[in-house]
């Protein structure tokens, strides 16, 4: 596989993930390996509504 076709494949993967609504922070090509670093969307705090006080109130 030539370098240009590997780069083209990486760009197609990038576009596909972005089109699907995924946030891609970085695309890395290492030899024949393509790595997509997906970003996190809105971070949800599971403990936001929990009262975390301890002891007497």
N, C-alpha and C positions, 0 to 999 in steps of 0.2 A: 504494500500500500504506500503510495507516494505521500510526501508531506502535504502537498496541496489538497489531496483528497481527504486526508486525515483532518486538516484544518476545516475543510468544508463540512465534514461530518460533525465536528465540534460545534460549528456555527449552526447547523441544522438542529442539533440537540438543544443548544441554547435557545433558539427561536421557539422550538416545540415546548420547552418548559415555561418560557415566558408567556407564550400563547395560552398555556394551561393555567396561568395565574400564579405560577411559582416565582418567587423572587430569587434570581441567580446573582450571587455576589461576585463569583469568580469562575473562570474556566481555565483549567490547566491541562496542557498536553505534555505527557511524560512518555517519550518513546511512542508506543502504540496505545498507551492508556490515556483516556480522557476523563478528567475529574471535574465535576460540577460542584461548586460550593453553594449550597442553597441557603438563602437567608431566612431568618425567622420573620414571620408576619407579626401581627400584634401579639405581644407577650401577655398571656393571661395569668394573673396571680390567683392561684387556687385558694389562698388564705386571706384574700382581701376582705371578705365579709365575716371572718371569724374573730371573735373577741379573744385576744391572746393574753389577757391579764391573769395573773396568778396570785393567789392569796386573798386577803380581805379587801373588799372594795368599799 
